[in-house]
Structures are given as structure tokens and as C-alpha cells.
């Protein structure tokens, strides 16, 4: 079932200073999944333009993501994994709840001040599989903002929006590391379900484990997104310029896996994902006749390797901000034939040192993904479009 309504409201011309226009919109859908169950998703929003130059907008939405086939039915397979054992002498003071971790390790009969865990440097054998009992993820989001289009600056607009997203029942692929962290950082030890997912022998060494997909996470995001658009013709018929500036300020990004303590990830260059507090782009597009030139600057703010690190736990705590410049030149040789030259990372900018050492256990996915253009260096692509 899908219902949608839009209710535009227009005021008489004499009242234009009080209410120029108001638009309401909404939609609702009933989803019936034979495996994950049924759910209602919906959205509601409004756009209000009290005067010609100002537009206010707001939206509230509930959405879901049904589990994928792999997450549900991945066959059980044998795997080998490392883990930074929370009870190891090198890791018992880390994590999001060091005091709880230390106390739980002692309750397990392990002295974390002297214990050396084999799984830190040698893999343990276990199994991984899907989970046919998964439910759909649920996300509640809301945004509200303003768009300014001052009439005295034609073809210019400024927008600012607040964004908030809360995801519950998030589907996570837990690793041995995640399970051990959730167990020993839990206030419900040893009854936390994560604690039954791995086994230790009489010497407290990890001997086996089972991990896979579970509805065990949540995510909270808050951010402010701003943009400026301005286009204008150059004097003496020299062409046209279009400018675009966009910036996202991540105010909060909190994740939680299973019963582990919440993890603040904003401004962190983590092992799997990098989340700069601030990132933005400045783009310019010039065109005159058949010729056009596109120029873009990308910005990423500095980040901590891990928000739990302190000056006594790591020598280098963070990486510096990073800029990247890209450019494209194109020319319409004929109405149906265009050639273009794309140059990415124009100034051959390398990733900020030592970004590629951000991971642990050889896992640098977060830094590699963010700084990939700097890793491969300046690149050139010559292309052509032909229309028939």
C-alpha cells in the first residue's frame, strides 16, 4: 500500500509578504517480508516560503532495510581470525570501558596485567555463517533547514540543513574481535550472549569461536550541511562561471555493536571507515561556446587514529587536514562529438603522514578508501563522447 498527498497553499498577491507558498507532502508504505516480518515506512515534510527570498523546509522519515540474502543464508564456513584480546596485557586498558573490561577479565580468572594471549599474534580457528532470524534495520531521520535566494543577487542561493539519523537493529557482521570486546566491556558479564560465542582452554587461550550476522548495532548521526551556489555571466561576453561550495560538519557519529559501550567515531580515522568531522568541496565550471573547464577542490579535516588514544598510548595521535584538486577540460568538436581530458589529483598530493598506519593488524581500509587518489597519485583520462 502506498499513499501520498501534496497540499500546495497559495496566498493572494496582497498577502505575499506574509505567506508566499506552503507545500505539505507525505507518503506511507506497508512492507510485508516473508522472512524479516512486516513494517510500516513513512515520510512527512513541508516546504514553506514566507517571503520570496526565504524558503524553510523540514522532513521526518522512517525507513527500513531488509536483510540481504548473504546476511540470511551464508553457509557456515571455517575461518581463521586474529583479535586484540581484551584481557591481554597490551589491551585491557583500552576500549570504551577500560574499568569494566579489567573487572570482567579478573572475574574470568585472568590477570590482565600479566596475561599474554596467543590470538593476538596467531589466528584462532572458528566458523562464520548467516543468520535466518535477522530482522529489518530501522532508521528514523529528520532534517530541517533554510534556503536563501536573495533577489538582489540573481542566480545565487545559500542553504543550511540540520540532519539527524538514528539507526536501530542494525545488521552487523561480528568478528571475533567484536565478540570479545562486547563480552568483556559488558555490564552483563558473563551472561552477555557474546560471551558464549568463543571458548577458552584451561590456560585461558582462545580455542574456537562462531561469528556472523546479528541485529546487534545502532548508529546515531548528527550533522550540519551547508551549500552555496552562484552562477553569472562574465563581462564582454567572455563566457559563464558556475560556483558551488558544499560542506558537511559531522557533529556526532556514535555506533554501538552488541552490548559493548558506545563508540564515538566522529573525527576518527578508523580501521574500517574514516569519518572526518568536516569535509567539503569547492567546484567551478567555466564554459564558453564549445569549450568548458571544470575545477574541483576536496577538503578533509584532520582526524584522530582512534578517539580513545591518549598521549601516553600512542606517539602520533592524528593526521593533518588534506586537500585534493581535480580538473576536467572538454571541447565540443561537433554537435555529436565531444573530447575531454580528466586529471585527478592535479598536484600529485600524497596522503597525510602517517595515514596508512592507522589500521591495526594490517587493516588500513578506512585510510585506503579516503586517501585512495593520493595513494595512486596523479592520473589522466582522455575520453570522447559520440552521439548517433
N, C-alpha and C positions, 0 to 999 in steps of 0.2 A: 504494500500500500504506500502511495506517495501522494501527499497533498502539499500544495504550495499556493501562497496567496501574496499578492503585492497590492498595496493600497497607496497610490500616489495622492497627495493632497496639495492643491494649488490655491493660493490666496489671490484675491483680486489685486489689480495693479496698485491701487491706493494703499494696500497693506503690505507692500513688498518689503518695507524696512522691518516689519515685524515677523513675517513668515514668508519666505520665498518658496520653499517646497519641503515636503516631508514624504519620505517613502519608507514603508514598512514591508518587510518580507519575511517569510518563514516557510519551513518545509519539515515534514516528518516522514519517516520510513520505518516499517516493521520488517525486521530481518529474522528469518527462521532458518537456522543452520542445523542440519540433522545430527551433527557431531558436537558443535560448540554450544548449541542451545539457541534460544530466541532472544532478541533485544530490540529496543526502540532507539533509533537515532534521530536527531532533530537539529535544526538551526533556526535562529531568530535574529533579526538585525534591523537596523534603521539607518537611514541617511537623512540628515536634517540640514537644510541650508537656510539659516535665519536671514542672512543677507547675501548679496551677490558674491562677495569676496570670501566668504567663510562657509565651509562645509564640515559638519560634525558627523561622525559615523561610529557605530558600535555593533558588535556581533557576539552572540553566545552560541556555542555548538557542543553537542555530544556526538561522538563518533566511536566506531569500534573497528578493530582489525581481527578478523577470524584467523585462527592458527593455520599455517601453511601445511601442505601435505608432508613435507620433510619433518616439520616440527611434531606432527602427529604420528607418523608411521616410519620414521627412520629405523631400519633394522638394527638390532643390537650387534655391536662390533667391538673387538678388542682394541684398546688404545694404551698408549704409554704417556704419562704426563709428569712434569716437574711441578713443584709447589714450594713456595716460601712458607714452610711450616710455621704457623703462628706460635708454636711452643719452642721453636728453635732459639738458641741464644742470640741470634742476629735479628730476630723478628718479633720477639714477644713484646717489645716496647713500641711497636709500630701499629698501624691500623687506626680505625676511627674510635676505638675504645680500649686503649692500652691497659688500663687498670682492670677492666673486666676480663680481658684476654689473659692477663697474668694469673688472675684468681682462678679462672676456669682451667688453665693448664695445671695449676697446683692441685685442683680438685680431681684431675685425671691421674694424679700420681706422678706428674712430670715436673721436674725442677727446671723452669725455663732459663734460669741464669747459667746453667751448665749443659743443658741438653743440646746435642748436635744431631739434626735429623738428616737421614740419608736421602730423603726425597728432594732435598734442596739441590743436590748435585747429581742424583741418579734417579731415573724415572721409576715410577711405580706402575704396575700393570693393572688395568681395570677395564670396564665396559662403558659404552655410550649408546644411548638409544633414544627414540622418540617417545612421546607420551600421548596416548589416545584420550586421556582425560583432561586435556587442556581446554580452557575456556577462552573466550574472546577478550582481547585487551579493550579497555575503555579509556577514552580521552575526553576530558572536559576542558574547553578552551574559551577564552573571552578576549576580545580586543575592543579598544575604543581609542579614537584619535580625532585629529583635525586636519583639514586640508585648506590651505590659504592660497587664493588666486587673486592677488591684488590687481585691480583693473588698471592701475597706473603703470604696471609693468606687464605689458602684453606677453603672452606665451610663457609665463613663469608660474611655478607652483611650488609650495612648500608643504610637506606632510610630516606629521609626527604621530606614531601609534604606540600604545602600550599593549603588550602581548603577554598572556598568561596561559600556560598549558599544564594540565595535571593528568598524568597517565597512571592508571591503576591496573592491577592484574597483568602487568607487563610480562610478556613471554621472554624468558632468559634462557640461554644455553649455558648452564652452570658447568664450570670446570672444577677439577679437584681443588684448585686454589680458592675458588668461590665458596665451595662447600666447607672447607676448613676455616676460612675467615668467618663465615656465617655461624658455624658451630661455636668457636671459641670467643667470638665477640658478642654472643647472645646472652641476654639476661635470663634465658630459659634453659641454660645448660644443666644437665646433659639431655634434657627432654626435647631439645630442638630437633626437628626432622633431619636437618643437615648432618647431625652428629651420627646418624645411623647409615650414612651414605659412604663411609670409609671405615676401614678396620686397621687397628694397630696390633702388633705382636707383644710379647711379654717385655720386650726391650723398648716398647713404645714407638717402634718404627712402622711407617705406613706399609701395609702389605697388599691391599686391594681397595678398589673404590668403584662406584657406579654413578655416572653423571648423565646429564641430558637436559631436556627442555622442561621447564616448570613455569607456572604463573607465580613468579616469586619476586617481582620487582615493581617499583614505582618511580616515576620521574616527575619533578616539578621544575618548570621553566618560567622565568620572568625576564622580560627584556623590553627595551625601547628601540623602535626602528624609526629612522628619520630619512627623508629624501628631499632633494632639491632638483627641479627640472627647469631648464631655461633654454630657449631657442630664439635666435634672432638673425636677421639678415645683416651681412657686413656692408659697409658703405661702398659706393662706387661699383656696385654690382660685382663684388668680389666673392660672392658665394654665401653660404649659410653655415652657422655654427649651432650645434646642439650640445648642451652640457647636462650631465647627470651626476649627482652626488648621492650616495646611499651609505648609511651607517647603521650597524646593529650593536647596541650596548647590552650585553648579557649581564643582567643584574643578579640572576640566581639560576643555577643548574644543579639540582640535588637529585641523586639517584640512590636507590636502596635495593640491594639484592638479598632475597630471602630475609632472614632475621638479623642480618648484620646491621651495624649502625649506619645511618645515612652518610653518604659521601658527597661532599661539596666539590663539584667538578668545574665550576666556572673559573676561568683563568688557569686551567691546568693542561699541560702537555702530557696526557696520559699515555699508557702503552697501547691502547686500542683506539682512542679517539682524542683529538685535540680540540679544546674549547677556549679560544681566546675570548677575553672579556669584551674586547672591541675589535670589530673588523668592518672594513668599508671599501668602497670603490669610488674613484673619480673617473668619469668617462667623457671624452669629447669626440664628436663626429663632425667633420667638415666635409661639405660637398659643394661642388660647382660643376654643373653640366655632367659630363660622363665620369668625372674624377671624384673620388671620395677617400678620406683618410680617417681611420678610427684609432683612437689612442686611449689606453686604459691604465690606471694605476690601482693596484690592490694593496691594502694595508691590513696587517695582523698585529695586534698588540703583543707585548711581551707576556710570557707565561711561566708559571712555576712547573718544574718537572712533576712535582706532587705537592698538593696543598698541605699534606701532613709533615712535609720535611721541615727541619729546623736547621739553623747554622751549625749545630753540633752533629746532625745526622747525615749531612751531605755537604761537600765542599762548594759545589756550584749549584745554586738553588733554582736558577731560571735562565731563560733565553731572552734576548732583546727583541724589540719590535722588528718587523720585516716588511719591506716594500717590494713589489714586483711590477714591472712595466711591460705591457703587451701592446702591439700595434698591428694594424692591417691597412694596406693600400690597395684600392681596387679601381679598375677603369673599364667602362663600357665601350669596348671596341666597336660593337654594333648593337642594335636593339636586342638581339638574341644571343650576344656573346660577351661575357664578362671575364676578365682575368683579375686575379688578386694575389697579393703576397702577404702572408701572415708571419709575423715574427713574434714569438713568445719569449718572455724573459729577455727583453732587448739588451739590458746591460749585464747579462750573464751573472745574475746575483745568486750567490751561494746561500744555503740555509744558515741561519744564525748559529754560531758555535755555542755549545756542543749539542745541537738539537737532536742529532741522530743517536745520541747516547741516552735518550730519555727513557727508553724501554728497559725492562728487566727481563732476564732470561732470554735475551736476544729478540725480544718483541718490540719493534720500533714502528708498529703500524700507524699510530697516531701521528708521529712526526713525519713518517714517509708520505702519508696521504696529504698532509697540509703543505709540506715543502717539496712535493714532487717536481714542480717546474724548476726549482733550484737544484735538485739532485741531477736532473738530466741536462741542465744548462740551456743556453740559447738554442732555439730550434727555428727552422724555416720551413714553410709550406707554401708551395706555388700551386695554385689551383685555377681552374677555369669552369665556367658555367655556360652551357649551350642549351638554348631553348628551341624546340622544334614546333 
